[in-house]
Amino acid sequence: MAMLRGSKSCGLTRQCSRFIFHSNSLVERFAGGFLVCGNGFEPTTSQQRSLANAADSNASCAGNEKVPFKSSLKAAEAAKFAAMADTWWDHEGPFKPLHLMNPTRISFIRSALCQHFRKDPNSSRPFEGLRIIDVGCGGGLLCEPLSRMGARVTGIDAVEKNINIALQHAVRDPLTASIDYQCTTAEQLVQEKEHFDAVISLEVIEHVADPQEFVKSLAALTVGSGAVVISTINRTIRSYFMAIVAAEYILGWLPRGTHDWSNLITPIELVLLMKRASISVHEVAGLVYNPLRNDWTLSDDTEVNYIAFGLKNSL
């Protein structure tokens, strides 16, 4: 059974607050009613390659003539993140919201993966034996805690400057120095027939050119019955004022133009995208910021930020 939690999850109808659906009943029921947006340690071999290229990195390795592979990331989006790459580990910089949100995202991921893979949630290294990839890893904010929890982690990003920053930070700690960072894309790894127990992509899908093809590439990277986790921002009036007007123009947390409201994706649309990629969604939860406590919590409220957990259908 899959459950979409959230009293206001889709911003379109209160019926979606009680979506408890079996099999494909939810997407079958609503398929005609919603549109999908179209608009000091020894580095690994791949780390050595990336560090060696750090001096002449381009904005996007997908746009680098030396690496002629397909990227789902829009060129303009790659340029935005390349411009901010040096600030990934600045807790007061442009990525401050992600640093604040990270513990809550990790809590959701840890709980979901431990339950699915029957791992001990009380263990300090519950992900031992699991191969996990973070697609659109940025500076490594998620890769590092996953590695510390015992996973064999691969982090990929189409922006080479992001990978260089992630590498330089990871090699400082023996628990994260083994992360396999690569400047590549999900599409390229699909061609190379790579597979992972869990595929995670956080705050990325709203920046890609074709969300459906991107989700299909995530599914193709996932082993049968493996896990897929995606987080993004809902497309509601409230998200426009909080994630764009407030975060970008009033509080200055993010550079102006970081998000395009028309490219945001509702939970129902994401469920449809994942279903069409043979991923069954089991839970959608909201991520809510509390300005009084200056922290994030998991919630039933998915009107702004939310995270989805699904399983790839076995053949």
C-alpha positions as CSV (number, residue, x, y, z in Angstrom):
1,M,0.0,0.0,0.0
2,A,1.2,3.5,-0.8
3,M,0.3,6.6,1.0
4,L,0.4,10.3,0.1
5,R,0.5,12.3,3.3
6,G,-0.5,15.9,3.3
7,S,-3.7,17.8,4.1
8,K,-2.9,20.2,1.2
9,S,-0.5,18.1,-0.8
10,C,-1.5,18.9,-4.4
11,G,-2.9,22.4,-3.9
12,L,-5.7,21.5,-6.2
13,T,-8.3,19.6,-4.2
14,R,-8.8,18.5,-0.6
15,Q,-9.5,15.0,-1.8
16,C,-5.8,14.5,-2.2
17,S,-5.4,14.8,1.6
18,R,-6.7,11.3,2.0
19,F,-5.0,9.5,-0.8
20,I,-4.6,6.0,0.4
21,F,-4.3,3.9,-2.7
22,H,-3.6,0.4,-3.7
23,S,-1.5,-0.6,-6.7
24,N,-2.1,2.0,-9.5
25,S,-5.6,3.2,-8.4
26,L,-4.5,6.8,-7.6
27,V,-2.8,7.5,-10.9
28,E,-5.4,5.6,-12.9
29,R,-8.1,7.8,-11.2
30,F,-6.4,11.1,-11.8
31,A,-4.4,10.4,-14.9
32,G,-6.6,12.5,-17.1
33,G,-6.9,15.4,-14.6
34,F,-3.3,16.6,-14.1
35,L,-0.5,17.7,-16.4
36,V,3.2,17.1,-16.0
37,C,5.4,20.1,-16.3
38,G,7.5,20.1,-19.5
39,N,8.7,23.6,-19.5
40,G,44.7,14.2,3.4
41,F,43.5,10.6,2.3
42,E,44.0,8.5,-0.8
43,P,41.4,9.5,-3.4
44,T,39.7,6.8,-5.5
45,T,40.6,6.5,-9.2
46,S,37.6,8.6,-10.2
47,Q,38.5,11.2,-7.6
48,Q,42.1,11.4,-8.9
49,R,40.7,12.0,-12.4
50,S,38.4,14.8,-11.3
51,L,41.0,16.5,-9.0
52,A,43.4,16.4,-11.9
53,N,40.9,18.3,-14.1
54,A,40.0,20.8,-11.4
55,A,42.2,23.6,-12.7
56,D,40.4,23.8,-16.1
57,S,36.9,22.9,-15.1
58,N,34.1,24.2,-17.2
59,A,30.6,25.3,-16.0
60,S,29.1,22.0,-17.1
61,C,30.9,18.8,-17.9
62,A,28.0,17.9,-20.2
63,G,29.0,21.0,-22.2
64,N,32.7,20.1,-22.2
65,E,33.8,18.9,-25.6
66,K,36.0,16.4,-23.9
67,V,33.0,14.7,-22.4
68,P,30.3,14.4,-25.1
69,F,27.5,12.8,-23.2
70,K,23.8,13.8,-22.9
71,S,22.7,15.9,-19.9
72,S,19.2,16.5,-18.7
73,L,20.3,19.6,-16.8
74,K,19.5,22.9,-18.7
75,A,22.6,24.9,-19.6
76,A,21.3,28.0,-17.9
77,E,20.7,25.9,-14.7
78,A,24.2,24.5,-14.9
79,A,25.6,28.0,-15.1
80,K,23.7,29.1,-12.0
81,F,25.1,26.3,-9.9
82,A,28.6,26.7,-11.3
83,A,28.5,30.3,-10.2
84,M,27.6,29.3,-6.6
85,A,29.9,26.1,-6.4
86,D,32.5,27.6,-4.1
87,T,29.8,28.2,-1.4
88,W,28.5,24.7,-1.1
89,W,30.0,24.2,2.4
90,D,29.4,27.7,3.6
91,H,26.6,27.2,6.2
92,E,25.6,30.9,5.9
93,G,25.9,31.1,2.1
94,P,23.4,30.4,-0.8
95,F,23.0,26.8,0.3
96,K,22.1,27.6,3.9
97,P,18.5,26.3,3.4
98,L,19.9,22.9,2.3
99,H,22.2,22.7,5.3
100,L,19.3,23.4,7.6
101,M,17.0,20.9,5.7
102,N,19.6,18.1,5.4
103,P,19.1,16.5,8.8
104,T,15.4,16.1,8.1
105,R,15.9,14.8,4.6
106,I,18.4,12.3,5.9
107,S,16.0,11.2,8.7
108,F,13.3,10.4,6.1
109,I,15.8,8.5,3.9
110,R,17.3,6.6,6.8
111,S,13.9,5.5,8.0
112,A,12.6,4.5,4.5
113,L,15.7,2.6,3.4
114,C,16.1,0.8,6.8
115,Q,12.5,-0.4,6.6
116,H,12.7,-1.5,3.0
117,F,16.1,-3.2,3.2
118,R,15.5,-4.6,6.7
119,K,18.4,-2.7,8.2
120,D,18.8,-1.9,11.9
121,P,17.7,1.8,12.3
122,N,19.6,2.0,15.6
123,S,22.9,1.0,14.0
124,S,25.5,3.7,13.4
125,R,26.2,2.2,10.0
126,P,22.8,0.9,8.8
127,F,23.6,1.2,5.1
128,E,26.5,-1.2,5.0
129,G,26.2,-3.5,2.0
130,L,24.1,-1.0,0.0
131,R,25.2,0.8,-3.1
132,I,23.6,4.2,-3.3
133,I,23.9,7.0,-5.9
134,D,23.1,10.7,-5.4
135,V,22.1,12.2,-8.7
136,G,22.8,15.9,-8.8
137,C,25.0,15.6,-5.7
138,G,26.2,19.2,-5.8
139,G,29.0,19.7,-3.2
140,G,28.3,16.4,-1.5
141,L,25.9,17.5,1.3
142,L,24.0,14.2,1.1
143,C,26.8,11.9,0.0
144,E,28.9,12.4,3.0
145,P,26.3,11.4,5.7
146,L,25.3,8.4,3.5
147,S,28.9,7.3,3.4
148,R,29.3,7.7,7.2
149,M,26.2,5.5,7.5
150,G,28.1,2.7,5.8
151,A,26.8,2.9,2.2
152,R,29.0,2.6,-0.9
153,V,28.2,6.0,-2.3
154,T,28.5,7.4,-5.8
155,G,27.8,11.1,-6.3
156,I,27.3,12.5,-9.8
157,D,26.7,16.0,-11.1
158,A,26.8,17.6,-14.5
159,V,28.6,20.7,-13.1
160,E,32.3,20.0,-12.8
161,K,32.9,22.7,-10.3
162,N,30.4,21.0,-8.0
163,I,32.3,17.7,-8.3
164,N,35.7,19.4,-7.6
165,I,34.3,21.0,-4.4
166,A,32.8,17.7,-3.3
167,L,36.1,15.9,-3.8
168,Q,38.1,18.5,-2.0
169,H,35.8,18.3,1.0
170,A,35.4,14.5,1.1
171,V,39.1,13.7,1.2
172,R,39.4,15.4,4.5
173,D,37.6,12.6,6.3
174,P,38.5,8.9,6.1
175,L,34.8,8.0,6.4
176,T,34.0,10.0,3.2
177,A,37.2,9.8,1.2
178,S,35.9,6.6,-0.5
179,I,32.9,8.4,-2.1
180,D,33.0,7.9,-5.9
181,Y,32.4,11.3,-7.3
182,Q,32.0,11.6,-11.1
183,C,31.2,14.5,-13.4
184,T,28.6,12.7,-15.4
185,T,24.8,12.3,-15.8
186,A,22.3,9.7,-15.0
187,E,21.7,9.2,-18.7
188,Q,25.3,8.4,-19.3
189,L,25.5,5.9,-16.4
190,V,22.4,4.2,-17.9
191,Q,24.3,3.7,-21.1
192,E,27.1,2.2,-19.1
193,K,24.6,-0.2,-17.5
194,E,25.3,0.9,-13.9
195,H,22.8,-0.2,-11.2
196,F,22.3,0.8,-7.6
197,D,20.2,-0.4,-4.6
198,A,19.0,3.1,-4.0
199,V,18.8,6.1,-6.3
200,I,18.4,9.5,-4.7
201,S,17.9,12.9,-6.3
202,L,17.1,15.9,-4.1
203,E,16.1,19.3,-5.3
204,V,17.1,18.5,-8.9
205,I,14.1,17.6,-10.9
206,E,12.8,21.2,-11.0
207,H,16.0,22.1,-12.9
208,V,15.9,19.5,-15.7
209,A,14.7,20.0,-19.2
210,D,12.5,16.8,-19.4
211,P,11.3,15.6,-16.0
212,Q,9.8,12.4,-17.4
213,E,13.0,11.3,-19.1
214,F,15.0,12.2,-16.0
215,V,12.8,10.0,-13.8
216,K,13.1,7.2,-16.4
217,S,16.9,7.4,-16.1
218,L,16.6,7.2,-12.3
219,A,14.5,4.1,-12.7
220,A,16.9,2.6,-15.2
221,L,19.7,3.0,-12.6
222,T,17.8,1.2,-9.9
223,V,17.9,-2.6,-9.4
224,G,14.6,-4.5,-9.4
225,S,12.7,-3.7,-6.1
226,G,15.3,-1.1,-5.4
227,A,14.5,2.3,-3.8
228,V,14.1,5.7,-5.5
229,V,13.9,8.9,-3.4
230,I,13.1,12.3,-5.0
231,S,12.5,15.7,-3.3
232,T,11.4,18.9,-4.8
233,I,9.2,22.0,-4.4
234,N,5.4,21.9,-5.0
235,R,3.8,24.3,-7.5
236,T,1.3,26.2,-5.3
237,I,0.6,29.9,-4.6
238,R,2.2,29.3,-1.2
239,S,5.3,27.9,-2.6
240,Y,5.7,30.9,-4.9
241,F,5.6,33.3,-2.0
242,M,7.8,31.2,0.3
243,A,10.3,29.5,-2.0
244,I,10.7,32.3,-4.5
245,V,9.5,35.7,-3.2
246,A,10.6,35.2,0.4
247,A,13.7,32.9,-0.1
248,E,15.1,34.7,-3.1
249,Y,13.9,38.3,-2.9
250,I,13.2,39.1,0.8
251,L,15.5,36.9,2.9
252,G,18.2,36.6,0.2
253,W,18.8,32.9,1.0
254,L,19.1,32.1,-2.7
255,P,20.2,34.1,-5.7
256,R,17.3,35.6,-7.6
257,G,16.2,33.4,-10.4
258,T,17.3,30.1,-8.7
259,H,13.8,28.7,-9.2
260,D,11.2,29.1,-12.0
261,W,7.7,28.6,-10.5
262,S,6.4,27.2,-13.8
263,N,8.9,24.3,-13.6
264,L,7.9,23.2,-10.2
265,I,6.1,19.8,-9.9
266,T,3.1,18.9,-7.7
267,P,3.1,15.7,-5.7
268,I,0.4,14.2,-8.0
269,E,2.5,15.0,-11.1
270,L,5.6,13.4,-9.5
271,V,3.6,10.3,-8.7
272,L,2.5,10.1,-12.3
273,L,6.1,10.6,-13.5
274,M,7.3,7.8,-11.3
275,K,4.5,5.4,-12.2
276,R,5.3,5.9,-15.9
277,A,8.9,5.0,-15.1
278,S,7.7,1.8,-13.3
279,I,8.2,3.1,-9.8
280,S,5.5,2.6,-7.2
281,V,5.3,5.5,-4.8
282,H,4.9,4.3,-1.2
283,E,5.1,7.6,0.7
284,V,5.2,11.4,0.2
285,A,5.9,13.6,3.1
286,G,6.2,17.4,3.5
287,L,9.3,19.2,4.7
288,V,8.3,22.3,6.7
289,Y,10.5,25.2,7.9
290,N,9.8,26.7,11.3
291,P,11.3,30.2,11.4
292,L,11.0,30.4,15.2
293,R,13.2,27.3,15.7
294,N,15.1,27.9,12.5
295,D,14.8,24.2,11.6
296,W,12.9,21.8,9.3
297,T,10.6,19.0,10.3
298,L,8.7,16.2,8.5
299,S,5.0,17.0,8.2
300,D,1.7,16.2,6.5
301,D,1.9,19.6,4.8
302,T,3.4,19.2,1.3
303,E,2.4,22.6,-0.1
304,V,5.9,23.8,-0.4
305,N,8.7,21.3,0.0
306,Y,8.2,17.5,-0.1
307,I,10.0,14.2,-0.5
308,A,8.8,11.0,-2.1
309,F,9.9,7.4,-1.6
310,G,9.2,4.7,-4.1
311,L,10.2,1.2,-5.2
312,K,11.1,0.1,-8.7
313,N,8.7,-2.6,-9.9
314,S,10.2,-6.0,-10.3
315,L,10.0,-7.6,-13.8
